[in-house]
Amino acid sequence: MNTATIITFIVYLIGMLGIGLWTYRKTNTISDYFLGGRSLNSWVAAMSAQASDMSGWLLLGLPGAIYVSGLNGMWIAIGLAVGTYLNWQFVAKRLRKYTEVVNSITIPDYFENRFKDSTKTLRVISAVTIIVFFLFYASSGMVAGAVLFEQAFGIDYDLALFIGAIVIVSYTFLGGFLAVSLTDFVQGILMLCALIFVPALILVSLGGLTGLWNSIGQVNVDLLDIMKSVGIEDSTWTTNVTSFSMVGTISLLAWGLGYFGQPHILTRFMSIRSVAEIPKARLIAVIWVVLSLIGAGFVGLVAITQFNVPLENPESVFILLVQNLFNPWIAGILLAAILAAIMSTIDSQLLVSSSAVAEDFYKQIFRKNASEKELLWVSRGSVIFISILAVILAKSGGNVLELVSYAWAGFGAAFGPVIILSLFWRRMTKNGALAGILSGALTVILWGNINVLNNTGLYELVPGFILASIAIIIVSLIDKDPSFEIKEEFNLAVSQPGKQQHEHNKSL
Protein backbone atom coordinates (compact mmCIF):
# COMPACT_ATOMS: atom_id res chain seq x y z
CA MET A 1 0.00 0.00 0.00
CA ASN A 2 1.17 3.55 -0.71
CA THR A 3 1.10 5.88 2.30
CA ALA A 4 0.17 8.98 0.29
CA THR A 5 -2.86 7.28 -1.27
CA ILE A 6 -4.01 5.96 2.10
CA ILE A 7 -3.72 9.42 3.71
CA THR A 8 -5.83 10.93 0.89
CA PHE A 9 -8.51 8.31 1.41
CA ILE A 10 -8.56 8.86 5.18
CA VAL A 11 -8.90 12.65 4.81
CA TYR A 12 -11.78 12.15 2.38
CA LEU A 13 -13.60 9.71 4.67
CA ILE A 14 -13.16 11.99 7.69
CA GLY A 15 -14.70 14.82 5.66
CA MET A 16 -17.78 12.74 4.83
CA LEU A 17 -18.20 11.69 8.47
CA GLY A 18 -17.85 15.35 9.49
CA ILE A 19 -20.80 16.25 7.29
CA GLY A 20 -22.80 13.48 8.96
CA LEU A 21 -22.04 14.84 12.43
CA TRP A 22 -22.88 18.43 11.41
CA THR A 23 -26.25 17.46 9.87
CA TYR A 24 -27.13 15.28 12.88
CA ARG A 25 -27.90 18.46 14.80
CA LYS A 26 -30.24 19.65 12.04
CA THR A 27 -32.22 16.42 11.79
CA ASN A 28 -35.07 16.53 14.30
CA THR A 29 -38.15 15.20 12.50
CA ILE A 30 -38.99 12.32 10.20
CA SER A 31 -39.47 14.81 7.34
CA ASP A 32 -35.97 16.15 8.02
CA TYR A 33 -34.53 12.62 7.96
CA PHE A 34 -36.23 11.53 4.72
CA LEU A 35 -36.58 14.78 2.75
CA GLY A 36 -34.31 17.29 4.50
CA GLY A 37 -37.37 19.39 5.33
CA ARG A 38 -37.90 20.04 1.58
CA SER A 39 -35.08 22.58 1.78
CA LEU A 40 -32.65 21.64 -1.02
CA ASN A 41 -31.59 24.35 -3.45
CA SER A 42 -31.24 23.68 -7.16
CA TRP A 43 -27.49 22.91 -7.05
CA VAL A 44 -27.67 20.41 -4.19
CA ALA A 45 -30.88 18.78 -5.49
CA ALA A 46 -29.47 18.37 -9.01
CA MET A 47 -26.02 17.13 -8.03
CA SER A 48 -27.41 14.87 -5.32
CA ALA A 49 -29.99 13.34 -7.67
CA GLN A 50 -27.44 12.54 -10.36
CA ALA A 51 -24.59 11.46 -8.06
CA SER A 52 -26.93 9.09 -6.24
CA ASP A 53 -28.15 7.87 -9.63
CA MET A 54 -24.82 7.01 -11.23
CA SER A 55 -23.09 5.00 -8.47
CA GLY A 56 -19.84 3.08 -8.80
CA TRP A 57 -20.88 1.72 -12.19
CA LEU A 58 -20.15 5.14 -13.74
CA LEU A 59 -16.42 4.78 -12.98
CA LEU A 60 -16.22 0.98 -13.04
CA GLY A 61 -19.07 -0.70 -14.93
CA LEU A 62 -19.59 1.74 -17.83
CA PRO A 63 -15.89 2.29 -18.66
CA GLY A 64 -15.46 -1.47 -18.43
CA ALA A 65 -18.33 -2.09 -20.88
CA ILE A 66 -16.94 0.44 -23.37
CA TYR A 67 -13.42 -0.94 -22.91
CA VAL A 68 -14.77 -4.30 -24.06
CA SER A 69 -17.23 -3.26 -26.78
CA GLY A 70 -16.03 0.15 -27.99
CA LEU A 71 -18.45 2.87 -29.11
CA ASN A 72 -21.33 0.39 -29.25
CA GLY A 73 -21.44 0.57 -25.44
CA MET A 74 -22.29 4.29 -25.67
CA TRP A 75 -25.92 3.46 -26.51
CA ILE A 76 -26.40 3.08 -22.74
CA ALA A 77 -25.05 6.60 -22.22
CA ILE A 78 -27.35 8.03 -24.89
CA GLY A 79 -30.37 6.38 -23.29
CA LEU A 80 -29.40 7.64 -19.83
CA ALA A 81 -28.81 11.21 -21.01
CA VAL A 82 -32.22 11.35 -22.71
CA GLY A 83 -33.89 9.69 -19.70
CA THR A 84 -32.33 12.22 -17.33
CA TYR A 85 -33.69 15.16 -19.31
CA LEU A 86 -37.18 13.70 -19.70
CA ASN A 87 -37.39 12.83 -16.01
CA TRP A 88 -36.48 16.37 -14.92
CA GLN A 89 -38.64 17.93 -17.64
CA PHE A 90 -41.89 16.01 -17.09
CA VAL A 91 -41.79 14.29 -13.71
CA ALA A 92 -39.87 16.58 -11.33
CA LYS A 93 -42.25 19.53 -11.25
CA ARG A 94 -45.48 17.56 -11.00
CA LEU A 95 -44.15 15.12 -8.42
CA ARG A 96 -42.86 17.99 -6.24
CA LYS A 97 -46.27 19.69 -6.40
CA TYR A 98 -48.37 16.53 -6.07
CA THR A 99 -46.51 15.20 -3.00
CA GLU A 100 -47.12 18.54 -1.30
CA VAL A 101 -50.80 18.45 -2.20
CA VAL A 102 -51.26 14.97 -0.70
CA ASN A 103 -48.71 15.55 2.11
CA SER A 104 -46.36 12.65 1.28
CA ILE A 105 -42.71 12.14 2.17
CA THR A 106 -41.99 8.70 0.63
CA ILE A 107 -42.94 7.06 -2.68
CA PRO A 108 -45.21 4.44 -1.02
CA ASP A 109 -46.71 7.31 0.99
CA TYR A 110 -47.43 9.16 -2.25
CA PHE A 111 -49.07 6.13 -3.87
CA GLU A 112 -51.35 5.58 -0.89
CA ASN A 113 -52.38 9.24 -0.56
CA ARG A 114 -52.70 9.80 -4.31
CA PHE A 115 -55.27 6.99 -4.62
CA LYS A 116 -56.78 7.20 -1.09
CA ASP A 117 -55.94 3.57 -0.39
CA SER A 118 -57.30 2.87 3.08
CA THR A 119 -56.33 -0.82 2.84
CA LYS A 120 -52.57 -0.01 2.94
CA THR A 121 -52.06 -2.52 0.11
CA LEU A 122 -50.35 -0.09 -2.26
CA ARG A 123 -48.04 1.16 0.46
CA VAL A 124 -46.97 -2.31 1.60
CA ILE A 125 -46.47 -3.74 -1.91
CA SER A 126 -44.42 -0.75 -3.05
CA ALA A 127 -42.37 -0.80 0.16
CA VAL A 128 -41.57 -4.50 -0.32
CA THR A 129 -40.56 -3.79 -3.94
CA ILE A 130 -38.23 -1.02 -2.76
CA ILE A 131 -36.51 -3.21 -0.18
CA VAL A 132 -36.09 -6.21 -2.53
CA PHE A 133 -34.56 -4.35 -5.46
CA PHE A 134 -32.51 -1.98 -3.31
CA LEU A 135 -30.81 -4.96 -1.71
CA PHE A 136 -29.42 -5.86 -5.15
CA TYR A 137 -28.63 -2.23 -5.91
CA ALA A 138 -26.84 -1.66 -2.60
CA SER A 139 -24.96 -4.94 -2.95
CA SER A 140 -23.65 -3.76 -6.35
CA GLY A 141 -22.12 -0.78 -4.57
CA MET A 142 -20.60 -3.00 -1.93
CA VAL A 143 -19.06 -5.16 -4.67
CA ALA A 144 -17.70 -2.04 -6.39
CA GLY A 145 -16.16 -0.90 -3.11
CA ALA A 146 -14.53 -4.25 -2.58
CA VAL A 147 -13.07 -4.16 -6.12
CA LEU A 148 -11.67 -0.70 -5.39
CA PHE A 149 -9.99 -1.69 -2.12
CA GLU A 150 -8.70 -4.96 -3.56
CA GLN A 151 -7.14 -3.32 -6.60
CA ALA A 152 -5.89 -0.14 -4.90
CA PHE A 153 -4.63 -1.47 -1.58
CA GLY A 154 -4.56 -5.25 -1.81
CA ILE A 155 -7.12 -5.49 1.01
CA ASP A 156 -9.04 -8.73 1.42
CA TYR A 157 -12.49 -8.65 -0.23
CA ASP A 158 -14.43 -9.31 2.99
CA LEU A 159 -12.48 -6.69 4.92
CA ALA A 160 -13.09 -4.16 2.13
CA LEU A 161 -16.83 -4.78 2.36
CA PHE A 162 -16.74 -4.18 6.11
CA ILE A 163 -14.75 -0.92 5.88
CA GLY A 164 -16.98 0.56 3.17
CA ALA A 165 -20.18 -0.40 4.96
CA ILE A 166 -19.05 1.17 8.26
CA VAL A 167 -18.29 4.55 6.69
CA ILE A 168 -21.48 4.75 4.61
CA VAL A 169 -23.72 3.59 7.44
CA SER A 170 -22.16 6.09 9.84
CA TYR A 171 -23.04 9.33 8.07
CA THR A 172 -26.37 8.02 6.75
CA PHE A 173 -27.28 6.88 10.28
CA LEU A 174 -26.39 10.28 11.75
CA GLY A 175 -27.58 12.90 9.31
CA GLY A 176 -30.20 11.23 7.15
CA PHE A 177 -31.28 12.93 3.93
CA LEU A 178 -29.44 16.20 4.53
CA ALA A 179 -26.14 14.41 5.15
CA VAL A 180 -26.68 12.22 2.12
CA SER A 181 -27.55 15.18 -0.14
CA LEU A 182 -24.61 17.35 0.96
CA THR A 183 -22.11 14.50 0.67
CA ASP A 184 -23.59 13.64 -2.74
CA PHE A 185 -23.01 17.25 -3.83
CA VAL A 186 -19.31 17.01 -2.90
CA GLN A 187 -19.02 13.53 -4.38
CA GLY A 188 -20.70 14.57 -7.64
CA ILE A 189 -18.11 17.30 -8.18
CA LEU A 190 -15.27 14.88 -7.44
CA MET A 191 -16.67 12.25 -9.82
CA LEU A 192 -17.03 14.72 -12.68
CA CYS A 193 -13.52 16.12 -12.24
CA ALA A 194 -12.00 12.62 -12.23
CA LEU A 195 -13.90 11.53 -15.36
CA ILE A 196 -12.74 14.60 -17.28
CA PHE A 197 -9.16 14.80 -15.98
CA VAL A 198 -8.03 11.17 -16.48
CA PRO A 199 -9.03 10.65 -20.15
CA ALA A 200 -8.03 14.24 -21.07
CA LEU A 201 -4.47 13.67 -19.87
CA ILE A 202 -4.16 10.41 -21.81
CA LEU A 203 -5.71 12.01 -24.91
CA VAL A 204 -2.99 14.67 -24.87
CA SER A 205 -0.28 11.98 -24.72
CA LEU A 206 -1.87 10.17 -27.68
CA GLY A 207 -1.97 13.30 -29.84
CA GLY A 208 -5.65 14.14 -29.39
CA LEU A 209 -8.71 12.47 -30.89
CA THR A 210 -6.93 11.61 -34.14
CA GLY A 211 -4.20 9.76 -32.24
CA LEU A 212 -6.79 7.94 -30.11
CA TRP A 213 -8.83 6.89 -33.15
CA ASN A 214 -5.73 5.63 -34.96
CA SER A 215 -4.54 3.66 -31.91
CA ILE A 216 -7.93 2.00 -31.38
CA GLY A 217 -8.24 1.27 -35.12
CA GLN A 218 -5.03 -0.72 -34.96
CA VAL A 219 -6.58 -2.94 -32.28
CA ASN A 220 -9.93 -3.46 -34.07
CA VAL A 221 -11.50 -0.83 -36.31
CA ASP A 222 -15.01 -2.03 -35.37
CA LEU A 223 -14.45 -0.66 -31.86
CA LEU A 224 -15.04 2.76 -33.45
CA ASP A 225 -18.36 1.78 -35.04
CA ILE A 226 -21.36 2.37 -32.78
CA MET A 227 -23.41 -0.01 -34.97
CA LYS A 228 -21.11 -3.01 -34.45
CA SER A 229 -20.72 -5.30 -31.46
CA VAL A 230 -17.24 -6.24 -30.29
CA GLY A 231 -16.17 -8.50 -27.42
CA ILE A 232 -13.02 -9.97 -25.94
CA GLU A 233 -12.28 -13.54 -27.00
CA ASP A 234 -8.99 -15.42 -26.66
CA SER A 235 -7.21 -12.32 -25.34
CA THR A 236 -8.15 -10.11 -28.28
CA TRP A 237 -10.96 -7.78 -29.37
CA THR A 238 -13.17 -9.71 -31.77
CA THR A 239 -16.16 -8.46 -33.78
CA ASN A 240 -19.23 -10.48 -32.76
CA VAL A 241 -21.88 -9.12 -35.07
CA THR A 242 -21.09 -7.05 -38.14
CA SER A 243 -24.70 -5.98 -38.75
CA PHE A 244 -26.88 -3.64 -36.73
CA SER A 245 -28.57 -5.37 -33.77
CA MET A 246 -32.00 -3.82 -33.17
CA VAL A 247 -32.70 -5.83 -30.01
CA GLY A 248 -29.32 -5.04 -28.51
CA THR A 249 -29.58 -1.32 -29.30
CA ILE A 250 -33.13 -1.07 -27.93
CA SER A 251 -31.96 -2.82 -24.77
CA LEU A 252 -29.12 -0.34 -24.26
CA LEU A 253 -31.26 2.72 -25.02
CA ALA A 254 -33.99 1.40 -22.70
CA TRP A 255 -31.83 2.21 -19.69
CA GLY A 256 -33.28 5.70 -20.03
CA LEU A 257 -36.77 4.36 -19.19
CA GLY A 258 -35.51 3.29 -15.79
CA TYR A 259 -35.20 6.88 -14.56
CA PHE A 260 -38.93 7.33 -14.11
CA GLY A 261 -39.10 4.70 -11.37
CA GLN A 262 -35.93 5.16 -9.29
CA PRO A 263 -37.03 6.05 -5.71
CA HIS A 264 -33.67 7.59 -4.72
CA ILE A 265 -33.93 10.04 -7.65
CA LEU A 266 -37.63 10.76 -7.24
CA THR A 267 -37.16 11.73 -3.60
CA ARG A 268 -34.77 14.49 -4.75
CA PHE A 269 -37.62 15.95 -6.79
CA MET A 270 -39.82 15.82 -3.70
CA SER A 271 -37.21 17.52 -1.53
CA ILE A 272 -36.35 20.57 -3.64
CA ARG A 273 -37.47 23.69 -1.80
CA SER A 274 -39.71 25.11 -4.53
CA VAL A 275 -40.98 24.38 -8.01
CA ALA A 276 -39.22 27.54 -9.18
CA GLU A 277 -35.84 25.87 -8.52
CA ILE A 278 -36.53 23.00 -10.93
CA PRO A 279 -35.58 24.57 -14.31
CA LYS A 280 -32.16 25.55 -12.98
CA ALA A 281 -31.73 22.15 -11.32
CA ARG A 282 -32.67 20.44 -14.60
CA LEU A 283 -30.00 22.34 -16.50
CA ILE A 284 -27.34 21.51 -13.90
CA ALA A 285 -28.35 17.85 -13.80
CA VAL A 286 -28.36 17.35 -17.58
CA ILE A 287 -24.99 19.07 -18.04
CA TRP A 288 -23.45 16.96 -15.25
CA VAL A 289 -24.84 13.73 -16.68
CA VAL A 290 -23.77 14.42 -20.26
CA LEU A 291 -20.23 15.42 -19.27
CA SER A 292 -19.89 12.47 -16.87
CA LEU A 293 -21.12 9.92 -19.41
CA ILE A 294 -18.81 11.30 -22.11
CA GLY A 295 -15.93 11.19 -19.63
CA ALA A 296 -16.72 7.58 -18.66
CA GLY A 297 -16.88 6.65 -22.34
CA PHE A 298 -13.47 8.14 -23.02
CA VAL A 299 -12.01 6.35 -19.99
CA GLY A 300 -13.03 3.05 -21.59
CA LEU A 301 -11.73 4.07 -25.02
CA VAL A 302 -8.33 5.37 -23.90
CA ALA A 303 -7.88 2.25 -21.78
CA ILE A 304 -7.95 0.12 -24.95
CA THR A 305 -4.70 1.82 -26.01
CA GLN A 306 -2.96 1.42 -22.65
CA PHE A 307 -2.98 -2.35 -22.13
CA ASN A 308 -1.40 -4.79 -24.60
CA VAL A 309 -3.44 -7.71 -23.31
CA PRO A 310 -7.14 -7.27 -22.41
CA LEU A 311 -7.74 -7.07 -18.67
CA GLU A 312 -9.16 -10.05 -16.86
CA ASN A 313 -11.57 -7.73 -15.01
CA PRO A 314 -12.58 -4.91 -17.41
CA GLU A 315 -14.35 -3.07 -14.59
CA SER A 316 -10.96 -2.26 -13.06
CA VAL A 317 -9.81 -0.11 -16.02
CA PHE A 318 -10.18 3.24 -14.26
CA ILE A 319 -8.37 2.02 -11.16
CA LEU A 320 -5.43 0.63 -13.14
CA LEU A 321 -5.15 3.73 -15.33
CA VAL A 322 -4.93 5.92 -12.24
CA GLN A 323 -2.37 3.69 -10.52
CA ASN A 324 -0.19 3.44 -13.62
CA LEU A 325 -0.20 7.07 -14.72
CA PHE A 326 -0.36 9.31 -11.65
CA ASN A 327 1.73 9.96 -8.56
CA PRO A 328 0.31 8.55 -5.29
CA TRP A 329 -1.20 11.85 -4.06
CA ILE A 330 -3.11 12.50 -7.28
CA ALA A 331 -4.00 8.80 -7.52
CA GLY A 332 -5.47 8.95 -4.02
CA ILE A 333 -7.76 11.82 -4.99
CA LEU A 334 -8.85 10.13 -8.23
CA LEU A 335 -9.47 6.79 -6.55
CA ALA A 336 -11.49 8.61 -3.90
CA ALA A 337 -13.79 9.63 -6.76
CA ILE A 338 -14.68 5.94 -7.21
CA LEU A 339 -15.46 5.66 -3.53
CA ALA A 340 -17.50 8.87 -3.85
CA ALA A 341 -19.56 7.33 -6.66
CA ILE A 342 -20.16 4.19 -4.63
CA MET A 343 -21.04 6.01 -1.43
CA SER A 344 -23.29 8.59 -3.13
CA THR A 345 -25.63 5.86 -4.33
CA ILE A 346 -25.59 3.40 -1.45
CA ASP A 347 -26.36 6.08 1.13
CA SER A 348 -29.44 7.15 -0.86
CA GLN A 349 -30.58 3.56 -1.26
CA LEU A 350 -30.19 2.90 2.45
CA LEU A 351 -32.19 6.01 3.25
CA VAL A 352 -35.09 5.16 0.94
CA SER A 353 -35.10 1.57 2.19
CA SER A 354 -35.12 2.70 5.82
CA SER A 355 -38.04 5.02 5.05
CA ALA A 356 -39.94 2.01 3.67
CA VAL A 357 -39.31 0.09 6.89
CA ALA A 358 -40.06 2.92 9.35
CA GLU A 359 -42.76 4.94 7.60
CA ASP A 360 -44.46 2.26 5.51
CA PHE A 361 -44.22 -0.81 7.77
CA TYR A 362 -43.51 0.16 11.36
CA LYS A 363 -45.75 3.21 11.59
CA GLN A 364 -48.59 1.96 9.41
CA ILE A 365 -48.84 -1.61 10.67
CA PHE A 366 -47.23 -1.88 14.11
CA ARG A 367 -47.14 1.57 15.78
CA LYS A 368 -49.61 4.00 14.23
CA ASN A 369 -49.07 6.49 17.06
CA ALA A 370 -45.27 6.31 17.04
CA SER A 371 -43.60 9.62 17.90
CA GLU A 372 -41.26 11.51 15.57
CA LYS A 373 -38.28 10.60 17.75
CA GLU A 374 -39.24 6.93 17.78
CA LEU A 375 -39.56 6.84 13.98
CA LEU A 376 -36.17 8.55 13.63
CA TRP A 377 -34.47 5.81 15.62
CA VAL A 378 -36.38 3.04 13.85
CA SER A 379 -35.15 4.55 10.57
CA ARG A 380 -31.57 4.67 11.81
CA GLY A 381 -31.81 1.08 13.01
CA SER A 382 -33.18 0.07 9.60
CA VAL A 383 -30.12 1.59 7.92
CA ILE A 384 -27.92 -0.79 9.90
CA PHE A 385 -30.15 -3.82 9.31
CA ILE A 386 -30.46 -3.30 5.55
CA SER A 387 -26.71 -2.67 5.29
CA ILE A 388 -26.01 -6.02 6.91
CA LEU A 389 -28.28 -7.79 4.38
CA ALA A 390 -26.60 -5.97 1.47
CA VAL A 391 -23.14 -6.96 2.72
CA ILE A 392 -24.23 -10.61 3.03
CA LEU A 393 -25.54 -10.52 -0.56
CA ALA A 394 -22.35 -8.81 -1.77
CA LYS A 395 -20.10 -11.46 -0.18
CA SER A 396 -20.86 -13.74 -3.10
CA GLY A 397 -19.29 -11.15 -5.43
CA GLY A 398 -20.64 -10.54 -8.92
CA ASN A 399 -20.50 -8.11 -11.81
CA VAL A 400 -21.26 -4.49 -10.84
CA LEU A 401 -23.03 -3.63 -14.11
CA GLU A 402 -25.18 -6.77 -14.02
CA LEU A 403 -26.35 -6.13 -10.44
CA VAL A 404 -27.15 -2.49 -11.24
CA SER A 405 -28.91 -3.54 -14.46
CA TYR A 406 -31.24 -5.90 -12.59
CA ALA A 407 -32.19 -3.42 -9.85
CA TRP A 408 -32.55 -0.58 -12.38
CA ALA A 409 -34.94 -2.69 -14.45
CA GLY A 410 -36.92 -3.68 -11.36
CA PHE A 411 -37.59 -0.11 -10.28
CA GLY A 412 -38.06 1.21 -13.80
CA ALA A 413 -40.71 -1.40 -14.64
CA ALA A 414 -42.47 -1.51 -11.27
CA PHE A 415 -42.66 2.23 -10.53
CA GLY A 416 -41.95 4.08 -13.79
CA PRO A 417 -45.35 3.64 -15.49
CA VAL A 418 -47.17 4.17 -12.18
CA ILE A 419 -45.35 7.44 -11.50
CA ILE A 420 -45.87 8.82 -15.01
CA LEU A 421 -49.54 7.90 -15.36
CA SER A 422 -50.40 8.94 -11.79
CA LEU A 423 -49.04 12.42 -12.54
CA PHE A 424 -50.65 12.84 -15.97
CA TRP A 425 -53.81 10.68 -16.06
CA ARG A 426 -56.67 11.64 -13.77
CA ARG A 427 -58.63 8.47 -14.60
CA MET A 428 -55.97 6.17 -13.11
CA THR A 429 -57.17 4.13 -10.10
CA LYS A 430 -55.70 2.39 -7.08
CA ASN A 431 -56.21 -1.06 -8.59
CA GLY A 432 -54.57 0.11 -11.80
CA ALA A 433 -51.51 1.28 -9.82
CA LEU A 434 -51.35 -2.03 -7.97
CA ALA A 435 -51.59 -3.98 -11.24
CA GLY A 436 -48.78 -1.87 -12.69
CA ILE A 437 -46.39 -2.39 -9.77
CA LEU A 438 -46.99 -6.15 -9.62
CA SER A 439 -46.84 -6.80 -13.36
CA GLY A 440 -43.70 -4.68 -13.80
CA ALA A 441 -41.82 -6.25 -10.89
CA LEU A 442 -42.85 -9.82 -11.71
CA THR A 443 -41.95 -9.44 -15.39
CA VAL A 444 -38.41 -8.37 -14.46
CA ILE A 445 -38.04 -11.23 -11.98
CA LEU A 446 -39.42 -13.90 -14.33
CA TRP A 447 -37.74 -12.65 -17.50
CA GLY A 448 -34.26 -13.46 -16.23
CA ASN A 449 -35.28 -16.88 -14.93
CA ILE A 450 -37.12 -18.24 -17.97
CA ASN A 451 -34.57 -19.31 -20.58
CA VAL A 452 -36.82 -18.79 -23.61
CA LEU A 453 -37.36 -15.14 -22.61
CA ASN A 454 -33.84 -14.49 -21.35
CA ASN A 455 -32.30 -15.84 -24.56
CA THR A 456 -34.03 -13.15 -26.63
CA GLY A 457 -31.34 -10.73 -25.44
CA LEU A 458 -33.99 -8.08 -24.71
CA TYR A 459 -33.39 -6.08 -21.53
CA GLU A 460 -36.12 -7.06 -19.05
CA LEU A 461 -36.95 -3.39 -18.41
CA VAL A 462 -38.53 -3.12 -21.87
CA PRO A 463 -41.22 -5.82 -21.53
CA GLY A 464 -41.66 -4.94 -17.86
CA PHE A 465 -42.35 -1.27 -18.62
CA ILE A 466 -44.71 -2.07 -21.51
CA LEU A 467 -46.72 -4.73 -19.65
CA ALA A 468 -46.99 -2.54 -16.53
CA SER A 469 -48.31 0.36 -18.62
CA ILE A 470 -50.88 -1.86 -20.33
CA ALA A 471 -51.98 -3.34 -16.99
CA ILE A 472 -52.47 0.11 -15.46
CA ILE A 473 -54.58 1.36 -18.38
CA ILE A 474 -56.77 -1.75 -18.72
CA VAL A 475 -57.45 -2.19 -15.00
CA SER A 476 -58.09 1.54 -14.47
CA LEU A 477 -60.60 1.67 -17.34
CA ILE A 478 -62.41 -1.41 -16.03
CA ASP A 479 -62.39 0.02 -12.49
CA LYS A 480 -64.90 2.60 -11.29
CA ASP A 481 -64.17 6.32 -11.66
CA PRO A 482 -61.86 7.94 -9.06
CA SER A 483 -63.62 9.90 -6.32
CA PHE A 484 -64.31 13.64 -6.48
CA GLU A 485 -61.59 14.27 -3.87
CA ILE A 486 -58.96 12.45 -5.95
CA LYS A 487 -59.91 14.42 -9.06
CA GLU A 488 -59.77 17.72 -7.16
CA GLU A 489 -56.30 16.93 -5.83
CA PHE A 490 -55.18 16.03 -9.33
CA ASN A 491 -56.41 19.40 -10.59
CA LEU A 492 -54.55 21.17 -7.77
CA ALA A 493 -51.31 19.39 -8.53
CA VAL A 494 -51.59 20.28 -12.20
CA SER A 495 -52.66 23.91 -11.86
CA GLN A 496 -51.64 25.41 -8.52
CA PRO A 497 -48.12 26.57 -7.55
CA GLY A 498 -46.22 24.77 -4.74
CA LYS A 499 -46.99 26.15 -1.29
CA GLN A 500 -50.51 27.32 -2.12
CA GLN A 501 -51.55 23.78 -2.96
CA HIS A 502 -51.24 22.44 0.53
CA GLU A 503 -53.22 25.28 2.07
CA HIS A 504 -55.94 24.95 -0.53
CA ASN A 505 -56.03 21.22 -0.05
CA LYS A 506 -56.49 21.55 3.71
CA SER A 507 -59.48 23.85 3.18
CA LEU A 508 -61.38 21.38 0.97
C-alpha angles and dihedrals in degrees: 000000000000115000095214093054092047092050090051091052093048093050090050093049092047089053092054092048089049090058089051092053093046094050092046088076091053096050109087107137137045089250089054091050096048104029106015089243089295088283106128118128122220096266096050094041093050098043093042093050094051098039090051088047100053102047126171092318089075091066098027114021102037097044087046092052092049091044087059102038106024122214091347087076090062091078086083090055092049091051092048094048092051091044091052092054095046092048093053092040100050109015107035100065097043095043091050091051097040095050089053092049093053094034098238130158102179134042094247087047090054093049092051095046095041092058099029092237105182092176092068088224096124092048095049096044093048092046091052090049090052094051095045098050095037089058088062092042094049091045089056088058091048090052090049090051092050091050089051095051093042094051098038102040108011090242118161113263095240093047090049090054091051095049094048093046093051094054096045094045092049100061094034089051092050107039106020119195096352092053091046093049095047093046089047089054091055092042093049091056091048093049093050094048092050094048092052099039100049100051092037092058092049091046090057091052090050093051098258129286093327091056091047093049092048093048093049091045089059089057096046123328091211089069085076094053113089089198095059130076119224130181140175115262127164092355095305139089108260129185108240102183123015095191129070113276109213095185093048094047093047089050092053094044090047090072085084090065090062093071094075093065106039107119095200090057096041092054088060089059089051093049101051109114097236142001088242090068093059102083091053091044090050092054092048092047096049093047091049093048096047094048092045094049092047089049092050090049092053091048088059093045098048089047090063088065096047103059123058093200121041113257119256089225108035091188089071094064096106093047093050093045090054094046093047100044109033138060115254096260094052090040090054092055093046094047088049086062088065090051088048091055091049095046095044091062103036093051090054092047092050091050095050091045092050089050089055091053098043104033101029102035112018099040098036100042110020110022113019091169096047113146124241091252092050092051090049091057093043087054092050091048089050090055089059095044095049091046090056091052091048092050091050090051091046093052089079089061122215143166114307095215093048093051091047091046092056096047092043090053092047095055095037093054098037100044107015099078091039093053095046097045094042089057097044108026118066093188093063114117139204093255090049090054091048091049090050096051094046097044093046095048095043093048091055092047095046097040093066093045100049109076096207090057097037092051091061088078091225114141107248091231090072099059090035093055093044096047092045091052092049092047092051094050097044096045093044092051092048091046123081120270118280115259124267090253092055091049092049092051090049090053090050093051091050099044112023126077120245113273096029091061096067094049092048091047092053090053095055 
